[in-house]
Amino acid sequence: MIQRIWHGWTSPENAAAYETLIRQAVFPGIATKAGEGFKGAELLRLPGNAEVEFMTILSFDTIDSIKQLTGEDTERAYIPEKGRALLSRWDERARHLELRVEQAS
């Protein structure tokens, strides 16, 4: 499995709206566009005084599954316009790591 990791930052004032957008539109849109190779998504949030950091971790079967979302440039960030309007900055490139061990309690 491939984990796609990406970071974005927003102001504390925009953090709730950004999180709602991710939950209600972005993750469901990714699931639809990426198809069966998409296995799930996680949103992590780190509050701060000046900025709030968000990290997304998307799970895919293979790099070809990611191409359904991004096209050939698999590292290109996928940020819908509504998300760009709420973010103050973001990673232009995502990272892909191969999941080697997963252990549930």
NORDAVEN-V925652 format. One record per residue. N is the residue number from 0. PHI is phi in whole degrees, -180 to 180 (* if undefined). OMEGA is omega as a letter, one per 30 degrees, with the letter a starting at -180 (999 if undefined). D_CENTER is the distance of its C-alpha to the mean C-alpha in Angstrom with 1 decimal. Layout:
# NORDAVEN-V925652
n->N phi->PHI omega->OMEGA d_center->D_CENTER
n->N phi->PHI omega->OMEGA d_center->D_CENTER
This chain:
# NORDAVEN-V925652
n->0 phi->* omega->l d_center->15.8
n->1 phi->-110 omega->l d_center->13.0
n->2 phi->-104 omega->l d_center->10.0
n->3 phi->-101 omega->a d_center->7.3
n->4 phi->-116 omega->a d_center->6.5
n->5 phi->-147 omega->l d_center->5.5
n->6 phi->-124 omega->l d_center->7.4
n->7 phi->-143 omega->a d_center->8.8
n->8 phi->-129 omega->l d_center->12.2
n->9 phi->-141 omega->l d_center->14.3
n->10 phi->-76 omega->l d_center->17.8
n->11 phi->-56 omega->a d_center->18.9
n->12 phi->-68 omega->a d_center->20.3
n->13 phi->-97 omega->a d_center->17.0
n->14 phi->-62 omega->a d_center->14.9
n->15 phi->-64 omega->l d_center->16.0
n->16 phi->-65 omega->l d_center->15.6
n->17 phi->-65 omega->l d_center->12.0
n->18 phi->-61 omega->l d_center->11.3
n->19 phi->-62 omega->l d_center->13.5
n->20 phi->-60 omega->l d_center->11.8
n->21 phi->-61 omega->a d_center->8.4
n->22 phi->-63 omega->a d_center->10.8
n->23 phi->-90 omega->a d_center->13.3
n->24 phi->-126 omega->a d_center->12.0
n->25 phi->-68 omega->a d_center->8.4
n->26 phi->-62 omega->l d_center->7.8
n->27 phi->-62 omega->l d_center->11.5
n->28 phi->-66 omega->l d_center->11.3
n->29 phi->-63 omega->a d_center->9.0
n->30 phi->-59 omega->l d_center->11.4
n->31 phi->-68 omega->a d_center->14.3
n->32 phi->-70 omega->a d_center->13.6
n->33 phi->-80 omega->l d_center->12.7
n->34 phi->77 omega->a d_center->15.6
n->35 phi->-64 omega->a d_center->17.1
n->36 phi->-74 omega->l d_center->15.4
n->37 phi->-81 omega->a d_center->12.1
n->38 phi->-111 omega->l d_center->12.8
n->39 phi->154 omega->a d_center->10.4
n->40 phi->-144 omega->l d_center->7.3
n->41 phi->-132 omega->l d_center->7.6
n->42 phi->-121 omega->l d_center->7.2
n->43 phi->-113 omega->a d_center->9.6
n->44 phi->-132 omega->l d_center->11.8
n->45 phi->-122 omega->a d_center->14.6
n->46 phi->-68 omega->l d_center->17.3
n->47 phi->-146 omega->a d_center->19.5
n->48 phi->-71 omega->a d_center->22.5
n->49 phi->-95 omega->a d_center->21.5
n->50 phi->-143 omega->l d_center->17.7
n->51 phi->-115 omega->l d_center->15.0
n->52 phi->-94 omega->l d_center->12.2
n->53 phi->-119 omega->l d_center->8.7
n->54 phi->-126 omega->l d_center->6.6
n->55 phi->-110 omega->l d_center->3.6
n->56 phi->-126 omega->l d_center->5.5
n->57 phi->-105 omega->a d_center->5.9
n->58 phi->-110 omega->a d_center->9.7
n->59 phi->-134 omega->l d_center->11.9
n->60 phi->-63 omega->a d_center->15.7
n->61 phi->-146 omega->l d_center->16.2
n->62 phi->-65 omega->l d_center->15.2
n->63 phi->-64 omega->l d_center->17.0
n->64 phi->-65 omega->l d_center->14.6
n->65 phi->-67 omega->l d_center->11.8
n->66 phi->-61 omega->l d_center->14.5
n->67 phi->-64 omega->l d_center->14.7
n->68 phi->-86 omega->a d_center->11.4
n->69 phi->-105 omega->a d_center->12.0
n->70 phi->87 omega->a d_center->15.7
n->71 phi->-64 omega->l d_center->17.6
n->72 phi->-84 omega->a d_center->15.6
n->73 phi->-68 omega->a d_center->12.8
n->74 phi->-88 omega->a d_center->11.7
n->75 phi->-62 omega->l d_center->11.4
n->76 phi->-65 omega->l d_center->8.4
n->77 phi->-108 omega->a d_center->7.6
n->78 phi->-132 omega->l d_center->8.4
n->79 phi->-61 omega->a d_center->10.9
n->80 phi->-55 omega->l d_center->14.1
n->81 phi->-62 omega->l d_center->14.1
n->82 phi->-69 omega->l d_center->11.0
n->83 phi->-60 omega->a d_center->12.9
n->84 phi->-68 omega->a d_center->15.9
n->85 phi->-95 omega->a d_center->14.6
n->86 phi->-86 omega->l d_center->13.0
n->87 phi->-93 omega->l d_center->15.7
n->88 phi->-164 omega->a d_center->14.0
n->89 phi->-162 omega->l d_center->10.9
n->90 phi->-71 omega->l d_center->10.5
n->91 phi->-76 omega->a d_center->11.8
n->92 phi->-125 omega->l d_center->11.0
n->93 phi->-95 omega->l d_center->8.5
n->94 phi->-111 omega->l d_center->10.5
n->95 phi->-122 omega->l d_center->11.5
n->96 phi->-122 omega->l d_center->13.6
n->97 phi->-84 omega->l d_center->16.0
n->98 phi->-73 omega->a d_center->16.3
n->99 phi->-105 omega->a d_center->20.0
n->100 phi->-141 omega->l d_center->20.9
n->101 phi->-134 omega->a d_center->19.7
n->102 phi->-132 omega->l d_center->22.1
n->103 phi->-96 omega->a d_center->22.4
n->104 phi->-81 omega->999 d_center->25.1
